[in-house]
Amino acid sequence: MDKSLILKEIKKHYKFRTDSEFADFLGIKQNTLSNWSTRNSLDYERIISKCEEIDANWLLTGKGSMLKQEERAANLVCEEKNDYQLPKKSAIEEAILELVFEKLNPILEQTDKKIAAIRADLGRHNDFIMRTVQKEAAKAAEEKKKLG
């Protein structure tokens, strides 16, 4: 099967206008995509991970339906409504995002606690400074009365 035709069909399915957009989606450089077409090869693992609704048998052989059964049904419903969907995040992208959020949440919670503690300290320092300024102002007023 001609791999460049497979790539063109996938690009068409996702409605990418340029090879550059398609390459960005796949996470590769545009010249890599061009080399795949020229050499009649492609990175199956990358395509499968980025294009989850693409049927692996079709990808390997070019025969049968390009989309997995459930994706074909979803696309038919979508086309009937003239509602266009953006490409879904792959399972790998979703897993990476989940891991990032898992790692960031404790850090954000600690940061929030530190900020709250700093604000409390600032409040105490501000109160101390205000009391000191008031005392000094009262002392200055007393001195002024005495002198004047």
C-alpha positions as CSV (number, residue, x, y, z in Angstrom):
1,M,0.0,0.0,0.0
2,D,1.2,3.5,-0.8
3,K,2.0,5.1,2.5
4,S,1.8,8.6,1.0
5,L,-1.9,7.9,0.2
6,I,-2.5,6.7,3.7
7,L,-1.0,9.9,5.1
8,K,-3.1,12.0,2.7
9,E,-6.2,10.3,3.8
10,I,-5.4,10.8,7.5
11,K,-4.6,14.5,6.8
12,K,-7.9,14.8,5.0
13,H,-9.8,13.1,7.8
14,Y,-8.5,15.6,10.4
15,K,-9.1,18.5,8.0
16,F,-5.5,19.8,8.1
17,R,-4.9,22.3,5.3
18,T,-1.1,22.0,5.2
19,D,1.5,19.4,5.7
20,S,3.0,21.7,8.4
21,E,-0.2,21.5,10.4
22,F,-0.3,17.8,10.1
23,A,3.3,17.4,11.1
24,D,2.8,19.6,14.2
25,F,-0.2,17.4,15.1
26,L,2.0,14.3,14.8
27,G,4.8,16.0,16.8
28,I,7.3,15.7,14.0
29,K,9.1,18.1,11.7
30,Q,7.6,18.8,8.3
31,N,10.6,17.3,6.5
32,T,10.1,14.1,8.4
33,L,6.6,13.9,7.1
34,S,7.9,14.6,3.6
35,N,10.6,11.9,4.0
36,W,7.9,9.4,5.0
37,S,6.0,10.1,1.8
38,T,9.1,10.0,-0.4
39,R,10.4,6.7,1.2
40,N,6.9,5.1,1.3
41,S,7.3,4.6,5.0
42,L,5.8,5.9,8.2
43,D,6.0,5.6,12.0
44,Y,3.1,3.3,12.8
45,E,3.4,3.7,16.5
46,R,3.3,7.5,16.3
47,I,0.3,7.5,13.9
48,I,-1.6,5.0,16.2
49,S,-0.8,7.0,19.3
50,K,-1.8,10.3,17.8
51,C,-4.7,9.1,15.7
52,E,-6.6,6.8,18.0
53,E,-9.7,6.5,15.9
54,I,-7.7,5.2,12.9
55,D,-8.1,1.5,12.4
56,A,-4.7,-0.2,12.8
57,N,-5.6,-2.8,10.1
58,W,-6.4,-0.1,7.6
59,L,-3.2,1.7,8.5
60,L,-1.1,-1.4,7.9
61,T,-2.9,-2.7,4.8
62,G,-4.9,0.2,3.4
63,K,-7.9,-2.2,3.2
64,G,-11.2,-1.8,5.0
65,S,-12.4,1.2,6.8
66,M,-10.0,3.9,7.9
67,L,-11.9,4.5,11.1
68,K,-12.6,2.1,13.9
69,Q,-16.3,1.1,14.1
70,E,-17.3,3.3,17.0
71,E,-15.5,6.3,15.4
72,R,-17.4,5.9,12.1
73,A,-20.7,6.0,14.0
74,A,-19.7,9.1,15.9
75,N,-18.6,10.8,12.7
76,L,-21.8,10.0,10.9
77,V,-23.8,11.6,13.8
78,C,-21.4,14.6,13.7
79,E,-21.8,15.1,9.9
80,E,-25.6,14.9,10.1
81,K,-25.6,17.8,12.5
82,N,-22.9,19.8,10.5
83,D,-21.0,19.9,13.8
84,Y,-17.3,19.7,13.4
85,Q,-15.0,18.2,16.1
86,L,-11.4,19.0,16.8
87,P,-9.1,16.1,16.8
88,K,-9.2,14.3,20.2
89,K,-6.2,14.1,22.5
90,S,-4.5,10.8,22.3
91,A,-4.4,8.5,25.3
92,I,-0.7,9.3,25.7
93,E,-1.5,13.1,25.7
94,E,-4.2,12.5,28.3
95,A,-1.9,10.4,30.5
96,I,0.8,13.0,30.3
97,L,-1.6,15.8,31.3
98,E,-2.9,13.7,34.2
99,L,0.6,13.0,35.4
100,V,1.5,16.7,35.2
101,F,-1.6,17.7,37.2
102,E,-0.9,15.0,39.7
103,K,2.6,16.4,40.2
104,L,1.6,20.0,40.2
105,N,-1.4,19.9,42.6
106,P,0.7,19.2,45.7
107,I,3.1,21.9,44.7
108,L,0.3,24.4,44.1
109,E,-1.2,23.5,47.5
110,Q,2.1,24.0,49.2
111,T,2.5,27.3,47.4
112,D,-0.9,28.5,48.5
113,K,-0.1,27.6,52.1
114,K,3.2,29.5,51.9
115,I,1.4,32.5,50.4
116,A,-1.2,32.5,53.1
117,A,1.5,32.3,55.8
118,I,3.4,35.2,54.2
119,R,0.2,37.3,54.1
120,A,-0.4,36.5,57.7
121,D,3.2,37.6,58.5
122,L,2.7,40.8,56.5
123,G,-0.5,41.5,58.4
124,R,1.3,41.1,61.7
125,H,4.2,43.2,60.6
126,N,1.9,45.9,59.2
127,D,0.0,46.0,62.6
128,F,3.3,46.3,64.4
129,I,4.5,49.1,62.1
130,M,1.1,51.0,62.5
131,R,1.2,50.7,66.3
132,T,4.9,51.9,66.3
133,V,4.0,54.8,64.0
134,Q,1.1,55.8,66.1
135,K,3.2,55.7,69.3
136,E,5.9,57.8,67.6
137,A,3.3,60.2,66.3
138,A,1.8,60.6,69.8
139,K,5.3,61.2,71.2
140,A,6.0,63.8,68.6
141,A,2.7,65.5,69.4
142,E,3.6,65.5,73.1
143,E,7.0,67.1,72.3
144,K,5.4,69.7,70.1
145,K,3.0,70.6,72.9
146,K,5.9,71.0,75.3
147,L,7.9,73.1,73.0
148,G,5.2,75.1,71.7
